[in-house]
Amino acid sequence: VQLQASGGGLVQAGGSLRLSCAVTGVTFDHYAIYWFREVSWKGREGVSCISNDGGAYYVESVKGRFTISRDNEKKIVYLQMNSVKSEDTAVYYCTILTYWGQGTQVTVSS
C-alpha cells in the first residue's frame, strides 16, 4: 500500500489550497481515508475523515473551511482548504488502515 500526498505549499492567510492523496495497493473504495496534520511542538492531530460511502467528519477547528472528498475511480482523496489560518501550518498526512503517506507541508503566512 502506498499513499502519495501532494498540493502543499506556501499560502497567505485567507487563501486556499487543495491537497491530494493518491492511494495504490488497496481496494480503495472499501475503506475510510483520514487526514492528519503534525506540528513538531503540538504533536499530531486528526483533521478530517471520509468514510467509504462518502460520510465526512472534521475537527472543530476546520469545520466550515475544509472539505474532504474522494474519487473512487481515480483512487484519490482531496482536502480542499479554504480561508486558511496561520494555525493550519503543519505537515499534512493521509492515511488508510495502518498506512501513512510521506506528508506534504502547508505553510500559511500572515
C-alpha positions as CSV (number, residue, x, y, z in Angstrom):
1,V,0.0,0.0,0.0
2,Q,1.3,3.4,-0.9
3,L,-0.1,6.9,-0.4
4,Q,1.3,9.9,-2.2
5,A,0.2,13.3,-0.8
6,S,0.7,16.5,-2.7
7,G,-0.6,20.0,-3.1
8,G,1.1,21.6,-0.1
9,G,2.9,24.9,-0.3
10,L,3.0,28.5,0.9
11,V,-0.2,30.3,1.0
12,Q,-1.4,33.6,2.5
13,A,-3.8,33.7,5.4
14,G,-7.3,33.7,3.9
15,G,-6.2,31.8,0.8
16,S,-6.9,28.3,-0.4
17,L,-5.1,25.1,-1.1
18,R,-6.2,21.7,-2.3
19,L,-4.3,18.7,-1.0
20,S,-4.5,15.4,-2.9
21,C,-3.6,11.9,-1.8
22,A,-3.3,9.1,-4.4
23,V,-3.6,5.6,-3.0
24,T,-2.4,2.4,-4.6
25,G,-2.2,-1.2,-3.5
26,V,-5.6,-1.5,-1.7
27,T,-9.2,-1.8,-2.6
28,F,-9.7,2.0,-2.2
29,D,-13.5,2.2,-2.1
30,H,-13.7,-0.3,0.8
31,Y,-12.0,2.0,3.4
32,A,-12.2,5.3,5.2
33,I,-9.4,7.7,4.5
34,Y,-8.0,10.1,7.1
35,W,-6.1,13.4,7.0
36,F,-3.9,14.2,10.0
37,R,-1.5,17.1,10.5
38,E,1.5,17.5,12.6
39,V,3.4,20.4,14.1
40,S,6.6,19.5,15.9
41,W,5.7,21.3,19.1
42,K,2.0,20.4,19.1
43,G,2.1,16.8,18.0
44,R,-0.3,15.1,15.6
45,E,-4.0,16.0,15.2
46,G,-6.7,14.3,13.2
47,V,-8.2,16.8,10.7
48,S,-10.8,15.0,8.7
49,C,-12.0,11.7,7.6
50,I,-14.2,10.4,4.8
51,S,-15.9,7.0,5.0
52,N,-16.2,4.6,2.2
53,D,-19.7,5.8,1.5
54,G,-18.7,9.4,1.5
55,G,-19.6,10.5,5.0
56,A,-17.3,13.3,6.1
57,Y,-16.0,14.3,9.5
58,Y,-14.0,17.3,10.6
59,V,-12.2,18.5,13.7
60,E,-13.9,21.5,15.1
61,S,-11.2,24.0,14.1
62,V,-11.6,23.3,10.4
63,K,-15.4,22.9,10.1
64,G,-16.8,25.3,7.5
65,R,-13.4,25.9,6.0
66,F,-12.1,22.5,4.8
67,T,-13.9,20.0,2.6
68,I,-12.8,16.4,2.2
69,S,-13.9,14.4,-0.9
70,R,-12.9,11.2,-2.7
71,D,-12.8,9.9,-6.2
72,N,-13.0,6.2,-6.0
73,E,-12.4,5.7,-9.7
74,K,-9.1,7.6,-9.6
75,K,-8.3,6.4,-6.0
76,I,-7.6,9.9,-4.8
77,V,-8.8,11.7,-1.7
78,Y,-8.8,15.5,-1.6
79,L,-8.7,18.1,1.1
80,Q,-9.9,21.5,0.0
81,M,-8.6,24.1,2.4
82,N,-10.3,27.5,2.3
83,S,-9.9,30.6,4.5
84,V,-6.7,29.1,5.8
85,K,-5.2,30.5,9.0
86,S,-1.7,30.5,10.4
87,E,-2.6,27.7,12.8
88,D,-3.2,25.5,9.8
89,T,0.5,25.5,9.2
90,A,1.6,21.8,9.5
91,V,2.7,18.8,7.7
92,Y,-0.4,17.0,6.4
93,Y,-0.6,13.3,6.1
94,C,-3.2,11.0,4.6
95,T,-3.7,7.5,6.0
96,I,-5.6,4.4,5.2
97,L,-5.8,1.4,7.5
98,T,-2.3,1.5,9.2
99,Y,-0.5,3.0,6.2
100,W,0.7,6.6,6.0
101,G,1.9,8.8,3.2
102,Q,5.0,10.9,3.3
103,G,3.3,14.1,4.2
104,T,3.0,17.5,2.5
105,Q,4.0,20.8,4.1
106,V,1.4,23.6,4.3
107,T,2.7,26.9,5.4
108,V,0.3,29.8,6.0
109,S,1.8,33.3,6.1
110,S,0.1,36.1,7.9
